[in-house]
Amino acid sequence: MGSTPVLIHGFTGSGGAWGPEIVDGLAGAGFAPAAIDLPGHGRNRGQVDPVAYSIEAVLAEIGGASEAPSSLLGYSMGGRLALHCAVRFPDRVARLVLESASPGLPGEQERRIRQREDFELADRILRVGIEAFVEEWAAQPLFASQARLPRHTRERVAAGRLANDPASLAASLRALGTGSLSPLWDELSDFQVPTLIVVGALDSKFVQIGERMADAMPNARLVVVPDAGHCVHLERPRLWVEAVTEFLKAPQASVHP
């Protein structure tokens, strides 16, 4: 079944943000995941050295979490970084799970606009502080479906975000935001690592991105999870675990759509 799956969280998260349903679900299926903390998050909050936020440092963090070849499971920003790792070092990645993730923005003008927006958001984090930022971040339409989650789950997610350091989040956004990283769309047609793309049916933007990725990648398949938004593993953990463990257990020849 391969080596230890490496869980890679999204922006404002941490290794602990995946929650017990995901960790226990994977363990119950025979996998013992390693959940890393990206630069500026979790145990890495408070970092001030710009080198810590380089893509090389991120890839080293990911690669050091498990013996190669490993399976990378990335959500949102973590999925984008997992894809960068797999494209750069395909021999080190056995399988790839991308949840609500994008290869980036293909157009240069799009990237410039997004980078400017990311930098403006980074400045706002520093200006308003962590509490106001977390409230604004959670209020985005992207996360609207999470309002249905149990109160204790929403409180756990909020507490994890509030544990972040504003300066670290700002640095992470400037260095690793969608507008700052090179797009990978042109790499997908030659990408052979078996890939599972997971999106929530309520997240129409990423359903479309997922469909485009699945069409472009020769060894990928798409799973659209019903009644779920952007954070599928939080909103529908049982369905996420079922889809991911089936994918990780499948013989490689059976991974194709």
Secondary structure, 3 states (H helix, E strand, C coil): CCCCEEEECCCCCCHHHHCHHHHHHHHHCCCCCEEECCCCCHHHCCCCCHHHHCHHHHHHHHHCCCCCCEEEEEECHHHHHHHHHHHHCHHHEEEEEEECCCCCCCCHHHHHHHHHHHHHHHHHHHHHCHHHHHHHHHCCHHHHHHHHCCHHHHHHHHHHHHCCCHHHHHHHHHHHCCCCCCCCHHHHHHCCCCEEEEEECCCHHHHHHHHHHHHHCCCEEEEEECCCCCCHHHHCHHHHHHHHHHHHHCCHHHCCC
